[in-house]
Amino acid sequence: MARTEKLEITLPAEQAELIRQRVARGDYESADQMVAAAIEALDDESWLPPPDSLRRLVKQAIDDPRPAVPAEQVFADLREYLEGQRSREAQP
């Protein structure tokens, strides 16, 4: 069994409430388990792209001469796309 150590931490009320809700919902058996899972997820950086790759993508975005698309338009386009996907999935 893994060695354990007791720590006392202070969280914003919203984060403490989130932990209580997730435990009450049954997502985790205890607050300890949820915090441990969060720390493991933060420690696992395998999902991150390599730093050079990320830098290249950011530079490409900054150097792109096309005009920026307003966020409102992006979200409207995404909603339209998702509605189309849902409509296609609902068809027999």
N, C-alpha and C positions, 0 to 999 in steps of 0.2 A: 504494500500500500504506500502511496506517495506520502512523504513527510508534509505536514501542514504547519502553518504558522498563523496565529491570530493577528489580524490587523484591524484598526479602527479607522474608518474613512468618513469624510463628510462630502455629501453630494448635494447638488441643487434639488429642491423639492420635486421638480418635474422628473428628474432622473430616478429619484427614490420611488416616486409613484409608478413610474414605468416598470421598475423592477417588481414592485408589489403586484401590479396588474398581470405581468407575464407569469409570475409564480402562481397567482390565483387562477389564471386561465389554464394552468397545467403545462405551460411550455417548458418550465423548469421545476425541479423538485424544491429548490430553495434559492434564496438570494445569492448564497455562496456559489451555487452551481451556475447561475446566470452570469455573475461577474467573472467566474473562471472561464466560461465559454467566450465572453467578450474579450478577455485578455488573450486567449488562444487565437481568436480571430485576428486581433490586432497584430499579434506576433507572427502570424502566417502571412508573409508578404509575397507568396508565390503567385497570387492573382495580379500583382502589379506588373506592368510592362517594364522592361529594362530601362534604366534612367536615360540612356542615350536615345532609345526609341521614343520615349516620352518627350525629350527635348526636341527631337526632330519634328514630331507631330505639332508641338506648340509653335515652333519656328515656321512650319508650313502654314499654319493657321494665321499667324501674324503677317506673313509675307503674301498671303492670298490677296490678289488685287480686286477680287469681286467684292461688291458692297456687302456689309453685314446684313443679316436677316434679323429683323426685330423678333424678340422672344415671343411676343404675342402671335406672330405669324407662324413661328416654328410649332408652338403648342396647338394652334388651330389646325395646321397640317397634320400633326400627329393624331389629334382627335379624329379628324376625317379619315385618316388611314386606318386607325383602330376600329372605327365604326364599320368601315368597309370589310375589314377582316372578320369582325363579329357577324356581319350580315352573311358573308360567304360560309362561315362555319355553321350558321343556323339553318342554311338551306339543306334540304334532304338530298 
